[in-house]
Amino acid sequence: MPTKRVKQLNGSAAETEVAFYDALNRADLDALMALWAEDDEIVCIHPGGPRLIGHAAIRASWAAILEHGGLHIVPIQLHETHNLMSSVHTVVEISSAAQQDDIHLLASNVYVKTPRGWRIVLHHVSIAPGPVPTEARSQVLH
């Protein structure tokens, strides 16, 4: 089955990250997977899950997660370390659909600059301990 073409993102790793969370929130699997590097060594670790390596395993995991719709995740508190060819982002992920205000995740997203623009090579999420940071509670989530 052919995949949809997505807009080439050449501007920054931050633009790719925005597109990543947008695709998650819209449950757009094709757009989500188009943001990953073409390298077979890409890695994804979901909260409490095993390490997934390669496009097939990562796509299958996201397909299962997104089969019931989007995730409604808002990334906040970006901390970025970058150079010309790579960028490491850590964010706090808040679910705008959560009924409890103490549920949040910590994510590390690693991007590399490729001929197709900035692409994801690692997405690693873990459950954060304790309550949502005070500054996150004051943010308006849509």
C-alpha positions as CSV (number, residue, x, y, z in Angstrom):
1,M,0.0,0.0,0.0
2,P,1.5,3.4,-1.0
3,T,2.1,5.9,1.8
4,K,1.1,9.5,1.6
5,R,3.7,12.1,0.7
6,V,4.3,14.5,3.5
7,K,5.6,18.0,3.3
8,Q,9.4,18.1,3.4
9,L,10.7,19.7,6.6
10,N,14.0,21.3,6.1
11,G,13.8,24.1,8.6
12,S,14.6,22.6,11.9
13,A,14.3,19.7,14.3
14,A,11.7,21.7,16.2
15,E,9.5,21.7,13.1
16,T,9.8,18.0,12.8
17,E,8.8,17.6,16.5
18,V,5.7,19.8,16.0
19,A,4.8,17.6,13.0
20,F,5.4,14.5,15.1
21,Y,3.0,15.5,17.9
22,D,0.5,16.8,15.3
23,A,0.5,13.4,13.6
24,L,0.1,11.6,17.0
25,N,-2.8,13.8,17.9
26,R,-4.5,13.2,14.5
27,A,-3.7,9.5,14.6
28,D,-2.1,9.9,11.1
29,L,0.2,6.8,11.0
30,D,1.5,7.6,7.5
31,A,2.5,11.2,8.4
32,L,4.0,9.9,11.6
33,M,6.2,7.3,10.0
34,A,7.3,9.7,7.2
35,L,9.0,11.7,10.0
36,W,11.4,8.9,10.9
37,A,14.8,8.5,9.3
38,E,15.1,5.9,6.6
39,D,17.8,4.2,8.6
40,D,17.0,0.6,9.8
41,E,18.5,1.3,13.2
42,I,15.8,3.8,14.3
43,V,14.5,3.1,17.9
44,C,11.3,3.6,19.8
45,I,10.6,2.8,23.4
46,H,7.0,3.3,24.7
47,P,6.3,3.7,28.4
48,G,6.9,0.3,30.0
49,G,7.5,-1.3,26.7
50,P,10.4,-3.1,25.0
51,R,13.0,-1.5,22.7
52,L,11.7,-1.5,19.1
53,I,14.2,-1.3,16.3
54,G,13.4,-0.7,12.7
55,H,10.5,0.6,10.7
56,A,8.3,-2.5,10.7
57,A,8.3,-2.9,14.5
58,I,7.9,0.8,15.2
59,R,5.1,1.2,12.6
60,A,3.3,-1.8,14.1
61,S,3.5,-0.4,17.6
62,W,2.1,3.0,16.5
63,A,-0.6,1.4,14.5
64,A,-1.8,-0.5,17.6
65,I,-1.6,2.6,19.8
66,L,-3.4,4.9,17.3
67,E,-6.1,2.4,16.2
68,H,-8.6,4.1,18.5
69,G,-7.7,7.6,17.6
70,G,-5.3,10.4,18.5
71,L,-3.4,10.7,21.7
72,H,-4.0,14.4,22.6
73,I,-0.5,15.0,23.8
74,V,1.0,18.4,24.4
75,P,4.8,18.6,24.7
76,I,6.0,21.3,27.1
77,Q,9.2,22.4,28.7
78,L,11.5,21.7,25.7
79,H,15.1,21.3,26.5
80,E,17.2,21.1,23.3
81,T,20.8,20.3,22.7
82,H,21.9,20.4,19.1
83,N,24.7,20.8,16.5
84,L,24.6,21.0,12.7
85,M,23.6,17.4,12.1
86,S,21.7,16.3,15.3
87,S,19.4,17.6,17.9
88,V,18.3,16.0,21.2
89,H,15.1,17.2,22.7
90,T,13.6,16.3,26.1
91,V,10.1,17.3,26.8
92,V,7.3,16.8,29.4
93,E,4.3,15.2,27.7
94,I,0.9,16.2,29.1
95,S,-2.3,14.6,27.9
96,S,-5.0,17.1,27.3
97,A,-7.5,14.3,27.6
98,A,-6.4,13.1,31.0
99,Q,-8.9,13.3,33.8
100,Q,-6.2,13.5,36.5
101,D,-3.8,16.4,36.7
102,D,-0.9,14.3,37.9
103,I,-0.4,12.2,34.8
104,H,2.6,13.1,32.7
105,L,5.4,11.5,30.7
106,L,9.0,12.3,30.0
107,A,10.2,12.0,26.4
108,S,13.5,12.1,24.7
109,N,13.4,12.7,20.9
110,V,16.6,12.5,18.9
111,Y,16.7,14.0,15.3
112,V,19.3,13.9,12.6
113,K,19.6,16.0,9.6
114,T,19.2,13.9,6.4
115,P,18.9,14.8,2.7
116,R,15.1,14.8,3.4
117,G,15.4,17.2,6.3
118,W,15.3,16.6,10.0
119,R,14.1,13.1,10.9
120,I,13.6,11.1,14.1
121,V,16.0,8.4,15.0
122,L,14.9,7.8,18.6
123,H,11.7,8.4,20.6
124,H,11.9,7.2,24.2
125,V,9.1,7.8,26.7
126,S,8.8,7.0,30.4
127,I,6.3,7.6,33.1
128,A,7.3,10.6,35.2
129,P,7.3,10.4,38.9
130,G,5.3,12.8,41.1
131,P,2.8,15.4,40.1
132,V,2.8,17.5,36.9
133,P,5.2,20.4,37.3
134,T,3.5,23.5,38.7
135,E,4.2,25.6,35.5
136,A,2.5,22.9,33.4
137,R,-0.7,23.0,35.3
138,S,-1.2,26.6,34.5
139,Q,-0.9,26.0,30.7
140,V,-4.1,25.9,28.7
141,L,-4.4,22.5,26.9
142,H,-6.6,22.2,23.8
